[in-house]
Amino acid sequence: MKGSCHWFENYLSRESEDEYMFRRYLIPLISLIGTALVVIGKKLQPKMSYPKGFPIESIEQRINEVTFYLKNEKSPFRIYRDGTLIYEGDDESFTDINLAAGTTYLYTIEAGARRGTPERIKVQTSTAVESRQSENLLEDCIQTAIISKSFFGMEWEPIEGVEEYLIFRNGKRIAKVQEPFFVDRWVRSQVEYTYLIHAERPLMELEKELDEQVRLRTEPKEKDVVMETFQISKVLDPLEEILNSGDTATERKEWRFLYKTFWGERWIKNPEEGSPYRYFKGDGRGFDSASTDYRTMAEVVVTGDEPFPDVQLGKDIGKTKGYGMLRNLKKEETAFDEGIQLEDVKVEETEVTYVLKHSVENPLADSMAVDYQVSAKLQPNGFYDFSGVHDRSPNHEVYLKHGVQRTWTTLHQGDDEGAEAPLYWRVSNFR
């Protein structure tokens, strides 16, 4: 590695002609090598360690298929996908083919007991995407969740640059792992669980300077280095209900998705020292789905109309109040809401998808824009999958309602940390 670093230093110190060749040929080469390493790394990735006597050996996913490797001594096996029997037999492996790329599927596996009650397992996994194009790398990340009557296990694709993952269950940290999987054997069948996987890495960025050559820079992990944050959440009904429930689609119900940004403090100091507005009035609150105090609000409603629902966007902007040095009100103004838009809306009989994009500036300060993006997948059977990315300022809160549900389900809450590095999040349930 030291020799490689010296080679780069010598290379980057050459004449402008060489710098041009560097831009034109070496950067694509680095990208190609990086892609190859990701593929190789995925093949070498350790697999989840299942409990002794568990019927499943491992699971592999490709673009259009999912393969189950099974333990023959636990046969016979019956495998259902979304409630339909797709395999029955004694083979040690089975491949489900002709699947859609980048799609989540729910499998039920029954093992053993030709007579009587077989062991029942639920597996939620997805196929690989054809190409990774999302800004949020968690959106295209393959996740596998497995439920039996005595344990919950989860596996995900590794995040480059992450050294460890913290595992939380219902808000309490239960484990720290170096590999991208964990198994929780301390579960109760009648309890609802929410698991959160938290990871960080130094901000990795490709800088392009006008008067200097292009250079790839990875920050060392120090206290003052800005860290990117990743959070993956899985929301579970009681395991007993999941194992005993049917997997077929139910009657379509309305979805309501709510996203608000706000300043938690009562007073916000303006980072622009030359501005006449030295302070802004904050919202002075904590996380609260019912609060009407916010910087911005966006609500997406997917109606329960059959067979194709309607997707509607509602939005609102809170008034910005600028104050002088002595906190005397100098001006108040409301930003435009054109930066809150729904894009890529797709309505199908089996799934609704959309992307909510948000970019709203502070009308009294150029440097305090609020940007975020959320991708949504919603299915009639109650399955949801949201992936988002936002800067860690101001506070962000995200909620969901489904059907006749009266209270909001909390999907994501991001504290105002004043950091420029993004927070990537993804939350889904088990349906």
N, C-alpha and C positions, 0 to 999 in steps of 0.2 A: 504493500500500500504506500510506503514512503517513496519508493521508486516511481510509482504512478503519480504521486503529488508533484515530485520534481519535474517529471515529464510535462505535466500540465503547466507548471510555472514557466518552463523554458519555451513551451509552445506559445503561450499567451503573450510572451514578450517579443514576438517576431514583428515583422513589418505589417503594414495594413493589408497587403495582399494575402499574407498567411491568415490574418484575422478573418478575412472574407471566406477563405477556404474552411476555416474553423466553423464559421456560422453555417456554411452551406452543407458540409459533409459530416462533421463530427457530432453536431447536436442530434441529427437524425439517427446516427449510429448509436449514441448514448441511449436514445429513446428505444431503439430496437433491442439493444442489450438489456435494458431495464424490463421490457416486456417479456423477453425470454426468461429472465431471472424469476419474474413473477410466476410464469408457467411452471418452471422447474421447481420453484419453491412450493407451489401448490401440490405437485406430485409427491414431494418429500415431506409434506406436512403430516405430523403425527395425527393419528385418528383417536377419536374419543374412546376411553377405556370404560367398557360397559361392566356392570356387576357380574360376578361369576354365576354361570347358569342362565344368563340372559340369552334369548333366542337369536338376537341380531349380532353378527360379527362386525359389520361395518356397512356404510352407505356411501355410494359414489354418485355424483351428479355431473351430467354433461348438458349440452345445449338442448337436446330434444329427448333426453332419457334419464331415468333414475334407476340405479342398480342396487338391489338389496343382497347382501351376503349373509346367509343364514347358517345356523348350527344344526347339522343334520339330526343330531340326537333329540332335538326338540320338535321334529316333524310329527305329523303333517302340518303344512302351513296353508292358511287362507289369507289372501291379501285383497283388500278393498281400496279402491280409490274413489273418494267423494261418494261413498255409499254403494258403489257398484263392484261386484266381485270380478277381479281381473286375473287372479291366479289361485290355483289349488294344486298342491302336490308335495313331493318330498325332496325337491332339488335343493342344492346348497346355495343357489343364487337365482335371482329372477330380475329381469330388466324390463321396466315399463317404458315402452317406446312411443314414438310419434307424439310427443308432448310439445307444448308451446314453450318457446324460449323465454327465460326470465319470468316464469310463472310459479306461484306457490300452490302446492298440492297437499291434500290431507289424506293420509293412508291409515287404515286400520289393519293390524296384523293379528291373526289368531293362530296360536301355536299349540300343537299337541292335542291330546284328549279327543280321540276319534269318537269316544262316547263321553258324555258329561260336558263340563264347562271348560273350554280352552283358556289359556292365558291370553289376555287381550292387551294390546299395545297400540298407542296412537303415535303417528309420526307425521310431523309437518316439515316439509322441505321444499326446495324449489330447484328448477332447472337453471343452468347458467345462461347469462345473456350472450347474445351474438357479438356485441362489442360494448365496451364500457364508455359511455358518453356523459353520464351524469356528473355534475360538479360535486355532488355528495357521494363519495365512494361507498358509503354504507348502503345506498339505495340498490346497488348492483351486487352487494355482498350476499353470497349464499349462506343461509342460516338453516340449521336443522334442530328441531326441538322434538324430544321424545318423552312420552309419558307412560308410566305403568302405575299399578296400584301402590308401588312402594318407592318410586323415585322419579325425579325429573332430570333430564340431561339436555345440554345445549351445546352446539358446535357452530362455529362461524369461520369464515375465511380470515386469515391473519391480516393485520393492518401493518403495512411496511413502516418500520421505525419504532414500533411499539414494543417495549420490553416486558411489560406485565399488564395484566388485566385485573381490576378489582371487581368482585362479584357481590352484589347487594340483593337481599331478599326482603321485601316489604320495608325498604329503607334501612335495613341493618346489614352491615358488611359481614359476610360469612366466609369469604375466601379471597386469596390472591393467587393467580395462576400465571405461568409464563407461556403456556400453550393455549391456543384458541378453543378451549372446550372446558366444561366442568360437569360434574354429576352431583346432584343433591339427593342424598339418601335419607335425609331427615325431614320428610314431608308427611303431611297428614291429608287424608283423602277428602276431608270436608272443609278445607280451608282455601280461600282465595289467595293467590300469590302473584306478586309482581316482581320479576327479576330485572335487575339493571346491571349491565356490563359497562364499566367506566375505564377509559384508557386515555393516555396523553402521549404526545411526542413533540420534540422541538419543531418549530415551524420550518418547513422545507419549502424553499421558493427558488424559482428561476428568475434571476434579476437581469434586466437589460438596461445598460447604462448608455446614454447618448454618446459620450466621449470616451468610453472604454469598451473593451471587448465583453462579449457575453460570458457570464461565468455562473457555474452551478455552486450554490452555497447551502450548506446544512449547518445550522447553528449548533454549537455544543450545548449540552444539557447543563445549564447553570441556573442559579437562582433568578437572575435578571433576564433570562431568555424567555421570550413569549412562547407559550405552549398551545398547540392545537389540541382540542378535546373531542373525544368520541364517546357517545352514549348509545347503547343498544338496550331496548326494553322489551320484555315479553310479558304480556298480561294474561293470567290464567284464571278461569273459573275453577271451582273446586274440582280436583282431579277425578273424583267419583262421578261427577256430572259429565265431564269430558269423555271418560271411558264408556259411559253408558248411553251417551247421546248418539242420535243418528247423524250422518254426514251429508244428508241431502239438503238442497236449498229450501228455505222456508219462504213465507209470504214476504214480499218486498216491503221495507219500512223506511221512513224518512231518516236521513242523516243530517246532523247540524254540527258544523265544524267552526270553532271560534278561536281567533288568534288576536291577542292584544299585546301592545308594547306600552311600557309606562316607566316613569322615573319614580323610584321608590322614595327618594329623599324629598324634603319640602323645598329645598333650595339647591339649584344646580349651578356650579360656577362655570362660566363660559371659558373654554380653553383659548379663545382668540383674544389675546391681551389688548389689542388695539380697538376692539369693538366697544361701542357706547353701551352695549348691553352686557354688563359684567355678571349678571345672574339671570337665571330663568326660574320661573315658578315650577316646582316639581309637583307630582301627583300625591306624594306623601302617604303611600300605602304599601301594603304587602300584596302577595298573590291573592287574588279574589276574582272568581269568575263573574260575580254579579256587579262588580264595581263599574261605574260610569266615568271614572277618572282614568284617562289614558292618553297616550300620544297618538296612537293609531288603533283602529279596530277593523278587522275583516271577518266576515261570517259567510261561510259557503253552505248552502242548503241543497241537498240532493233529495228531491221529492220521492214519494213512494209510489208514483204512478206506474202502472203496468201497461205494456211490457217494458217501455223505455222511460225512465224518469227524466226530470228536468233538473238542470244544474244552475243555481242562481247565486250571485255574489252581492253581498251587502257590505258597505264600507263607510267609515267615518273617521274624521281627523279631529283631535283635540286642539283647542286654541293654545298657541304659544304666547307667553307673556314675558317680555324682556324688561329687566330692571337695571337701574344704575348702581354706582358704587354704594350708595346709601340705601339701596333696595327700594328706591322709588320707581313706580311704574312709568316706563318711558314709551313702550309700544306693545301692542298685542296684535297678532296676525295668525291666520289659519292657513296651513300649507295646502297645496293642491293634492287631490287624491288620484290623479291620473296614473301615478306610479303603482297603484294596487290593481293588478290585473289577473284574470284567469286565462290560462293558455293550455293548449294541448288537451282540451276536453274531449273525452271519448266515452260514449254511452253505448254499452252493449247489453245484451240480455243477461249475461253472467257476471259483468263487472263494469264499474264506472271508475274512470281515472281522470285526474286533472292535475295541473300545476298552478299553484298560487305564487305569484311573484310580487314582491313588495320593495319599493324604493321610494322613500318619502324624505325630503329634505326639511331641515329646520328652516323656516322662512326668515329667521333672524340670525342664522349662523351657518356658513357654508360647510363647516367641518363636522357637523353633527347629524349627518343623514342616517336614516334607519333602513337597513337592507336585510331582507331574508327571502328564502325560497322554500316551498314545501311541495312535495309530490305525494299524491294520495291514490290509494287503491281501495275500493269498497265493493263488497259482494253481497248478494241478497241473503246469504246464510249468516250474516253478521260479522264476517271477517273484515278486518281493516288493517292497513299497512301504510304508515305515514313516514316519510323521510324528509328531514329538514336541515337547513344550515343557516346560521346567523352569527353576526359579530356579538361579542359579549358586552354590549352596551346598546340600549338601556336594558331593562328587564323584559323578558319575553315569557308569555304564558299561553298555553294551548290546551283547548278543551274539546270534548266530543259528547254528543247525545245521539241515541239511536232509538227510534220508535217512540214509545210512550214514556221513556226514561225522563224523570223529572229533574234529577240533579246531573250536573256536568261531571263527566269522567275526565280526570286530569291526564293529559297525554305527555306534556312536557312543560317544565318551568326552568328558565335560565336566569340566573342572577346577573345584575349589572356589576361587572368586574372591571369595567373601563379598559378592557384589553382589545387589541385590534385583531388578534388571531381568531379564526372562526371556531364555532362549536358545531359539530356534526351530530345529529341525533336521528334515531329511527325507533319507532314503537309500533308493535303489532300485537294482535291477540292470537289465541289458539282456536281456530275454527276450521 
